[in-house]
């Protein structure tokens, strides 16, 4: 079994490097804060078309895109009261989304 201290060191090395390459964190956070955040990250995979979160949900999560790209979209009612999905943005590898909700625990 790998000691906890080595697991933490690896997690800080891998995720700390990813976080510190994101402008928001590089410019505003100390190395210690980045390392603490790196220890709290969980890697989650999503498949094509899978919903990550829905509008109106309260969440304390932010997301870093490690591979691929994410489409951000809103479901909006049409004249016939049918919901139609409207694409509003794409988030590419190396970018983050959900930051405002993460720091302020606002509704998405």
URDAGI-V993277 format. One record per pair of residues at least 4 apart in sequence whose C-alpha atoms are under 6 Angstrom apart, sorted by sequence separation. I is the first residue (numbers start at 0). J is the second residue. D is the distance in Angstrom with one decimal. If there is no record, write none. Layout:
((I:J:D) (I:J:D))
//
This chain:
((10:14:5.7) (11:15:4.8) (12:16:6.0) (15:19:5.9) (22:26:6.0) (24:28:5.2) (28:32:6.0) (76:80:5.1) (77:81:5.4) (99:103:5.9) (100:104:4.5) (19:24:5.8) (76:81:5.4) (100:105:4.6) (19:25:5.0) (76:82:4.4) (75:82:5.2) (74:82:5.8) (75:83:5.3) (74:83:5.4) (74:84:4.4) (73:84:5.6) (73:85:5.3) (72:85:5.3) (72:86:4.2) (72:87:5.2) (71:87:5.7) (71:88:5.2) (71:89:5.9) (15:34:5.6) (70:89:4.5) (69:89:5.5) (69:90:5.0) (15:37:5.2) (68:90:5.5) (11:34:5.5) (14:37:5.1) (68:91:4.5) (67:92:5.9) (11:37:5.4) (66:92:5.2) (65:92:5.2) (64:92:4.8) (65:93:5.8) (64:93:5.5) (64:94:5.7) (63:94:5.8) (63:95:4.4) (62:95:5.4) (62:96:5.4) (61:96:5.9) (61:97:4.4) (61:98:5.3) (61:101:5.4) (60:101:5.1) (59:101:4.6) (59:104:5.5) (57:106:4.5) (56:106:5.6) (55:106:5.5) (56:107:5.5) (55:107:5.1) (54:107:5.1))
//
